[in-house]
């Protein structure tokens, strides 16, 4: 009953349109006050409301969390230094001649840029502006251009670096490096199936997709040379992870210094650009830190009230088949992702679901990628997908037109989710291979 009261307060406040971070904090405070007034639990009468501040501060005292502002700042620096334009131009010389034209360029550029930002919103807002404008100028319809950009933006938090993977690692105790490596193949797979869909849509004539002439070898080399400094950033990160020369946090610092040096040497990044990158990073990290702090008390309450065990017993009473359990977990995460912010769900969902995942024998690294990808689907799905609203603003189109254009892209996204869930090799082969080599 106590657990139901807590969850009822949380979702009731969210239903009343209170922002999720405030709802989590308010639900914790109201729940403890009710327990104190009724005297139902000696524990809550003893700890009182001081437990709120006692849980908030320690939740932010984590060395791995330092990687988040570093990766976000590095991505913002690379975004304002003209690298995004060069990457898009290079991708254009490689795949713009294929049926689907700039839609393929959009996907490929997002795959490359995902190795720099680590935030889906940064990919959508930064590179998305360039991609949508280029597709519009080439003759693509705006709703289709926005839908392609929205679908490709969720590749960013899957391929390292990934901000939400860092948060999951802190909550679960999983290795950040292992999670980063586990996301590479699924991210590439998503890009591949999106490009397959676009190809068949273009060939069948379902979308108007102008095709550019095939670039000459000289044009490819020139565009590749201009984009090389930017391409070295994800290469530097992935190489560092594969070789184990530094921790992800240290690699974040290295990539940040590299991004600043690159901007200074190219002379395309002014002091104002650096300030803009710092400002954007501050807003992103400030919001994230606030969410983490607000979620700490309710996460503690969920643990104290044995919600994970209760949920485990409830689901196991329905079925003890791992496939059925994973399908139910996926549905719960998908529904949660439609209405709540990704970080907030992670902070509540990881400690709640992890015992069940360990019970059915699923690798926690694979579960991390599965859970994160589930939540990213919510970011591009109605009614509250944040990336959809970013695309509406950039493309200047209505919500209805964007949703209609998005519908075909949910097929490859769901296929990727199924593959991640039921084929462990796609997530675990690379980290297991690196672990095996490093142990020799």
N, C-alpha and C positions, 0 to 999 in steps of 0.2 A: 504493500500500500504506500509506503514512504517513497519508493522509487517511482510509482505511478504519479504521486503528488508532484515530485520534482519535475518529471518529464511533462506532466500536464501544465505546470507553471511555465516551463520553457516554451513549449509549442503554443500555449495560449497567448503569451506575450508576442511571439513571432506572428501569430495570426492577427493580432491587433496592430501589426506593422511596426512594432518596435524594432530598431536595428538589432541584428543578431548579437553583436558583442554586448550591448546593453541588456538584451534579453537574458543572456547567459548569466551576467553579473546580478541582475535584478532577481532572477529566479533563485539563485543561490542565497541571496540575502533574505528574500521572502520565506524561503523554505526553512532556513535556520531560525528566523523569528517565530514562525509557526511552531516549530519544534520546542523552542524555549517557552513560549506562552502555554502550550498544552502540556509541557513536561513529558512528552511521549518518549523522549530518548535522553538518558543521562549524559551521553557523549556530547550532544549538541548543546545541552545546558551548561556543560563544563567549558567547552571551547568558545562558545559565543561567536559574535561577529568578528572578533579579532582573527579568526581563522582565515577570513577573506584576504587580509593583507599578508598573512603568513604564508598563504599559498601563491599569491601573485608574484612576489619578489623571487622566490626560488625558481619559479617556472622560466624566468628569463636569464638565470645564471647558468648558461651552457656555452662552452667553448665552440662546439660545432655550429651554433647559431650565428657566430661571427662570419661564417661563410656567406650568409644570405646578403647582407649589405654589400659585401665585396663583389659578388656575382652580379647583383642588380646594378651597382655603380659601373662596373666594367661594361655591361651591356648597354647602359645609357650613354657612356662615353663613346663606344663604338657606333652607336646610333647617330650621335650628333657630329661625328667626324667624317661623314660621307661614305662610310664603309657599306652601308645598306644599299646605296645606289650602285656601287661597284659590284657587289655580290649579285644584285638583280641583273645587271648588264652581262656579267659572266654567265649566269644561268640562262639568260636569253640566247647567247651564242651556242649553248649546248643543246637545248631542247625546244626552242621556239618554232622549229620547222616541223615538229611532230603534230599530228592531228590533235587539236586542243590548244595549240599555240602557247600564248602567254599564261594560260591556266596551268600548264605543266611548269612553266618558269616560276609561277607563284609558289607551287609546291616545293620545287627544288630549292628556291631561295629561302623558303621558310625552314627547310631541313638544315641548310648551312647556318642561317642566322640563329637557329635554336641552340647551336653550340656556343652562343655568346650571351644571350639574354637570360634564359631560364625562367621567364615569366610570360605566360600566354598573352596577357594584356599588352606587354611591351612589344611582342611580336606583332600583334594585331594593330596596335596604334602606330608603331614606328615604321616597320616594313610594309604594313598594310596600306598606309597612305600612298607609298610609291607604287605598290602593286595595283591597287584599284585605279589610280590615275592612268597608269600605263595600259591597263586592259581597256579602260574606257576610251582612251585615245586610239587604240587599235581597232575599235569597233565592237567590243564585247558589251553585252547588256549589263547594266549596273547591278541588278539583283544577283545575277550569276557570278559576277566578279567579287561581290561582297561575300557570297556564300563560299566560294573557293577559298577566299582569304580567311574566313572564320574557321572553316574546317582544317586548314593547314596550320593555323595558329596554335592548335592544341598539341602539335608535334613538339613545340618548344619545351614544355615542362617534362617531356618524356626523355628526350635526348639531353645528356648533361651539357652544362650545369642545370640543375633544377632546384628552385627554391623550395617547392613543396616536398621534394624528396628529402631535403635536409631536415625539414620539420618532422616528416615521418620517421627518419632515422633517429632523431632525438627522442621521439615518443616511444619507439619500439626497441631502441638499443641496437638496431641494425647498423652495419657499416655503411657510411655514406659512399665510399668508393665502390662498394659492391652494388649498391642501388644504382649509382650512376652508370656503371657498366651494364647492369641489367636492363636499362632503358634504351640502350643504343639500337638493338635489333628491332624491338617493337616499334620504335619511332620510325626507323627506315621502312618497316613493313607497312605502317600506316600510310606513309608517303607513297609507297608503291601501289597499294590498292586504291588510293585516291586518284593516282595518275591513270590506272587502268579504267576506272569509272569515267574519268574525263575523256579518255580516248574513245570509248564506246559511245558516249553521249555525242561527241563530235562527229564520229563516223556515221552514226545513225541520223544525224541532222536534228537532234533534239535541242541543241544549242547552236547559236551562230558563233563559230569559233575561227576567226581569221588566222591563217598560218603564215608565218614569216619565211622568207627565203632562207635556205640553209647557209649558215655562216661559213666563211672560208677558214681554212686552218690558221691563216695569219690573224684573222679577227678573233678567233678563239684564244690564240696565244697572247695577243695584246690585252684582251679583256681579263684573261687569267692572271697575267702579270700585274695588272692594276688592282685586281682583287686579292692577290696573294697575301699582302700584309694582314688583311682581315681574315683570310682563310687560315692563317697561322695560329690565330687565337684558339679556335676549337681543337686544332691539331696539337697545340701546346698542352691544352687541358687533358685531352684523351690520352696523349702520350705519357703525361705525368701520372695518370691513373693506372695505365697499363704497366708502366715501369716501376710504380710505387716509389717514386723519388720524393714525393711530398704528400702531405695530407690534403684533402679537398679544400680546407680552409686556407692552407698555405698556397695552393694553386690559385685560389680566388684572389689572393693578394698579388701573386705573380701576374695573372691576367690583367688585373687592374692597373698595375704599373706599366705593363706592355701597352694597354689601351691608351694611357696618358702619353707615353713616349711616342706611340704611333700618331696620335693627334697632333703632337708638337712638331714632329718631323715632317708630316704631310702639310702642315700649315693650313689645314682646312678646319681646324678647331680653335675657335677664339676663347678668350677668357670668359666671355659671356656664355659660350656653349658649355664650358666646364661648370659654371654656376647653375645653368639650367639642368645639367645632368645631376648635380648634387641636390638640387631642389626636387627633381622628380624622384630620386632615390630616397630622400627624406620622407616624402609623402607616402611612398610605397612601404617603406620599412616602418614608419610611424604607425600606419594603419595595421600592419601585420603584428607588430609588437603589442599594440593595444588589444587586438583579438586574442593573442596568446595569453596575455595577462588576465583578460576577462574570462577566458575559458578554464583557467587553472582551478578556481574554486569548485566549479560544477564538475570538472573531471575528478577532483578529489572526492566529492560527494557520490559520484557514480561508483567509484571504487569502494567507498565505505559501505554503501548500500548494497553491495554485491550484485549490481546490475549485470556485469558480464556473466556471472554464474546463472542468474535468472534467465537471461537471454539464451544462454547455451542450453539450459534445460528445456526451454520453450521450443527452440528450433529442433532439438533432438527428439522431442516428443512427437513432432510432425514427421520427421524422417532422420535416419542415421546414415543415409546414402550421401557420400561426399559430393556427388554431382548435384543432387537436389539441394543440399545445403549451400553450395556455392552459387547456384542459381538464385536461391532466396536472398543470399547476401548481396549479390549483384543488383537484384531488384530493389532492395532496401537502400543501397548506396545511390542507385540511379534516381530514385524518388527524392532522397535527401538532397542530392545535388541540384535538383530542379528548384529548390526553395531556399537553400542555405549557402553561405559562402564556403568555399573549398577549405580554407584553413580551419574554420570553426568546426566543420564536420570531421576533419582529421583529428582535432584535439579531443573530440568526444568519441569518435568512432574507433580510433586505434586501440585505446585501452579497453574498450568495450568488446571489440571483435577479436582481438589477438588471442585470448584464451581459447576461443572456439576454433580459430584457424590452426593453432598448435594441436588441438584435440584431434582434428581430422587429418593431421600430418602434412599440411601444406607448408611449403617453405615460406618464411616470413618475407624474404626478398621478393618472391613472385607475388605474394599477397600485396606487398607495398605497391608494386607497379600496377597490379589489377585495381587496387583501391583508388590510386591517384588517377588512373585513366577513367575510371567510373565517374569521378568527381569532375574531371575535365569535360566530360560529355555534358554535364549540367551547365557548364559555362557557355555552351553553344546551343542550348535547348531552351524553348519557352517554358515557363513564362518569364523567368528572371535571369536568363543567361547574360552575363555581363558583356561577353564578347559580341553578342548580337547587338547590344545597344551601341557599342563602339563602332561596329560596322555601319549601323544606321546613320550615325553621325558623320562618318567619313564619306560614305557613298551618297548620302542625302536621299535615302529611299524610305518607304514606309515599312513598318513592322511586318505587315501581312505579306508584302512582296518578298521580303527577305526570308521569312519562314517558308514560303512556297518554294523558293529557290534552294533552300537548305535541305528539303526533304530527301532528294536522292543521295545526299552525302552521309546521311545517317546509316545507310547500308554498309559501306566500307568501315565506318567507325565501329558499328556493332560487330562486324566480322572480326575486326582487330581485337575487340574486347573478348570475344569468344576464344580466339586463339591464345591470348594472354592467359585466360582463365584455365583452359583445359590442355594446353600444350606447354608444360614447364620449360622445355628446351629453348623456347624463344627468348625467355628471360634469363635462364640460369646457365646456358652454355658458356657465354663469354666470361661472366664472373668466376665460374668454376674453373674454366681454362686458365685464367690469370692466376687464380689461387693455387692451382696445381703447379704452374710454372714457377711461381714465387717460392713455393715450399721446397723446391729441389735444391 
